[in-house]
Amino acid sequence: MIINHESTAPTIEVTGQFARKLTVLLSPALNPELTSLAAGLSILPPASKSDGHLHSEGEMFYVVSGKGQISVGDEQEDVLPGSAVWGPPHVYHQIINNGKDTLRVLWVLCPPGREVDIIKKSYEQNK
């Protein structure tokens, strides 16, 4: 069994136009026996959004709390707690908090890889 906690997980604070907190909860870079996925949290304050991007990994999003919108490709849908969304590999996606409360979204990368950048930046920010 692997158990990691948000309070001790690698975390970065993104400032500016795309202000949010990114936390890596599970990753082969943290837990070598874990090979098939990585997971973490995106925490967006009201009126914030992630930078729209795409990458070679597929990504699942699960809304833990708050309300907002998620864009995948040319589709954009409202999401609320309990919403699950799949973003296929190489498809543009973005999380938008247009609600009044903080938006907390669990993300899962399949396969893992991109989360390593967050881990490295976290260690650099916390030196």
Wavefront OBJ file of the C-alpha trace (Angstrom):
o trace
v 0.000 0.000 0.000
v 1.151 3.545 -0.756
v -0.182 6.438 1.311
v 0.954 10.028 0.831
v -0.702 13.074 2.397
v -1.399 16.442 0.817
v 0.213 18.283 3.735
v 3.635 16.731 3.032
v 3.407 16.275 -0.748
v 5.510 18.306 -3.225
v 3.571 21.510 -3.935
v 4.146 24.635 -5.984
v 2.375 27.972 -5.968
v 1.773 29.389 -9.434
v 1.312 33.176 -9.397
v 0.067 35.689 -11.908
v -2.582 35.130 -14.538
v -2.778 31.373 -13.895
v -2.636 31.475 -10.074
v -3.143 28.101 -8.457
v -1.523 25.517 -6.236
v -0.324 22.216 -7.744
v 0.372 19.219 -5.514
v 1.698 15.799 -6.523
v 0.214 13.055 -4.347
v 1.385 9.940 -6.203
v 4.174 9.494 -8.727
v 6.809 6.936 -9.693
v 9.294 9.734 -8.871
v 8.067 9.601 -5.255
v 7.121 5.926 -5.071
v 9.221 3.795 -7.473
v 6.886 0.807 -7.130
v 4.109 2.905 -8.685
v 4.470 2.659 -12.469
v 1.155 3.218 -14.223
v -0.106 6.629 -13.099
v 0.504 9.859 -11.241
v -2.063 11.838 -9.249
v -2.309 15.218 -7.615
v -4.411 18.272 -6.912
v -5.002 21.543 -8.702
v -6.360 24.150 -6.294
v -7.668 27.296 -7.955
v -8.891 30.406 -6.116
v -12.038 32.139 -7.390
v -11.611 33.877 -10.774
v -8.495 31.844 -11.605
v -7.731 29.314 -14.323
v -4.989 26.938 -15.305
v -2.884 27.653 -18.332
v -4.482 25.894 -21.280
v -2.138 23.174 -22.489
v -1.789 19.701 -23.930
v 0.635 16.862 -23.312
v 1.326 13.287 -24.310
v -0.363 11.799 -21.236
v -4.105 11.345 -20.897
v -5.535 13.101 -17.852
v -8.594 12.433 -15.718
v -10.053 15.233 -13.598
v -12.338 14.758 -10.592
v -13.888 17.791 -8.904
v -13.472 17.454 -5.137
v -15.001 20.803 -4.177
v -16.052 24.080 -5.735
v -17.635 24.792 -9.105
v -16.158 25.797 -12.417
v -15.639 24.750 -15.998
v -13.296 22.372 -17.759
v -12.408 22.707 -21.424
v -11.227 19.692 -23.397
v -10.588 20.286 -27.087
v -13.298 22.608 -28.345
v -15.799 21.537 -25.665
v -16.365 23.401 -22.391
v -18.644 22.109 -19.626
v -19.670 23.226 -16.162
v -18.372 20.968 -13.383
v -19.239 20.585 -9.710
v -18.231 18.231 -6.903
v -18.449 14.660 -8.130
v -17.829 15.520 -11.812
v -15.268 13.331 -13.594
v -13.761 14.392 -16.931
v -11.347 12.607 -19.288
v -8.833 14.575 -21.363
v -7.255 12.364 -24.047
v -3.529 12.588 -24.843
v -2.477 15.475 -27.122
v -5.781 17.368 -26.604
v -5.872 20.948 -25.253
v -7.486 21.287 -21.815
v -7.989 23.946 -19.148
v -9.594 24.268 -15.700
v -11.507 27.489 -14.961
v -12.804 28.587 -11.563
v -15.729 30.875 -12.300
v -17.344 30.136 -8.930
v -17.265 31.967 -5.595
v -15.276 29.297 -3.737
v -11.914 27.592 -4.157
v -12.007 24.867 -6.819
v -10.175 21.646 -5.856
v -9.618 19.171 -8.687
v -7.928 15.785 -8.391
v -5.985 14.896 -11.532
v -4.625 11.539 -12.657
v -2.038 11.233 -15.445
v -1.915 8.004 -17.459
v 0.906 7.239 -18.017
v 2.854 9.306 -15.497
v 5.601 11.736 -16.473
v 4.577 15.373 -16.583
v 4.194 15.581 -12.795
v 7.983 15.344 -12.400
v 8.253 19.023 -13.408
v 6.022 19.970 -10.453
v 8.121 17.852 -8.083
v 11.383 19.450 -9.297
v 9.960 22.983 -9.006
v 8.659 22.197 -5.524
v 12.119 21.153 -4.340
v 13.635 24.301 -5.927
v 11.023 26.587 -4.288
v 11.567 25.002 -0.877
v 15.401 25.145 -0.764
l 1 2 3 4 5 6 7 8 9 10 11 12 13 14 15 16 17 18 19 20 21 22 23 24 25 26 27 28 29 30 31 32 33 34 35 36 37 38 39 40 41 42 43 44 45 46 47 48 49 50 51 52 53 54 55 56 57 58 59 60 61 62 63 64 65 66 67 68 69 70 71 72 73 74 75 76 77 78 79 80 81 82 83 84 85 86 87 88 89 90 91 92 93 94 95 96 97 98 99 100 101 102 103 104 105 106 107 108 109 110 111 112 113 114 115 116 117 118 119 120 121 122 123 124 125 126 127
